């Protein structure tokens, strides 16, 4: 088979591959990211690239996504185009993943609600800081004729004085070589123990005192990003944090596309391996940056939605997608991290925080743990705004939850100029007197608009009466920025001379409709859940807001467009990446980990896909801010 050299620009990365491979697969092998929202199915049109030189074989079915100008300029869909020649390929700015803004932490670790709720955990306060895996230095008494207990009994006897676990489980790997280790090290050893099912699980016995070298990882396995925190298990302090774009995006931007990829093609392995590679890369970077030997990392707690947890563990998630939506497991066993290919100490263990249902996962449980929703009698609310929005309402007695598919609009998906929160994305925007002012991530020239900027745009267009409350443009308005292109009214957010590509960045009626549907789905889910538990918004205490928006979401604007309820703004509090925060709490505190299991068992999931009140609420919410203006008394357009 012929081999060809493909060079991707502007990265200037070249790779030699076999004839017939798709450009999308070639880019992946070259380490070049191209947006592939539908996972390479030819359904989204997001993987546009430009052929600068060379011949390709393009699937003609895909040209419907390309304009006549694009076809003339050599644009193709990377997933539908095969290599036939040496090629130079240009990846346009919008399709590149660059310097993603990753919400790796919410609020400052030691003054956060998370920290406070950790302090409020029930039971013995002395046990609050009790990592899931501990390293203990033991000086054992030498055996005598009157005390000739076995070597391992000698170890567990001493261990029992320090850890009040009823039983210690050992493995053959701990026993082999133990006799020599004890005698060669003058009966001084360090034992690594994991709490498991109420017992101690001895993971490793090393000679001498290595107890200071004890690290763990808190991992947020998000659909869009993966975040890893390296935590010193002697102090509980975060030593470093790294995040990256989820490499699974190659198989689809959202969980549904990835499930379709894994299930329809029988290709679970690459999707599983992609997230493992993600985590391993981040571990390697952290280990190098912070000078921590990976062998000193002995534990991981990961949190993710149910599908991500399945992919992480290499479990087929097919039944999650199909009615009646059944996951393989909600509570996952403790396993050796090496079993799934994660490179830490080979004896190190991994826990995955429990899920509740197919669309309420360990990330929501982590969020509840982090914000302390289940700690006291006051009823509070947690809203995680995203492609799949999750909502939980409850207290220490009960928790009701639901999830709603808001679609990818909040992450810029399915929008003409939408993009994820990466360098060059407009994240804040205001319109006054026909002028648009904006801020971009990294202060770069604008390349597109991310979720925060899109919601700002929606609000500003409505406030300036450029669109009506139904989201339709007021075409009788005299405004130079209001144009009609291919019969679609559009508003220019950034002029051609301001942008990286030299093209105007616009927002059109279909984009606005997608945004209204997304905010409508989130609000309808929240309203359905509050009605289900028989409460009004005013009766609830704090409303915690988690998710990728981070602090780039303007609360007043989010209320004005009807995404968030019209309550006292002081009650709404950002907590950022509550998933990684909850994972860290569980990593450093056995009571917090046990609380996560109890929380998951306490949660009642309301399945909205068959829930008629949700459908009615959704229709009512497709207006700015809502068809029922009494729900938004403070909002005036
Ligand atoms: Fe190529 Fe969707 S059309 S990834």
Boltz pocket constraint, residues with backbone or C-beta under 6 A from the ligand:
constraints:
  - pocket:
      binder: B
      contacts: [[A, 35], [A, 36], [A, 37], [A, 38], [A, 39], [A, 40], [A, 41], [A, 42], [A, 43], [A, 44], [A, 45], [A, 46], [A, 47], [A, 77], [A, 78], [A, 79], [A, 80]]
      max_distance: 6.0
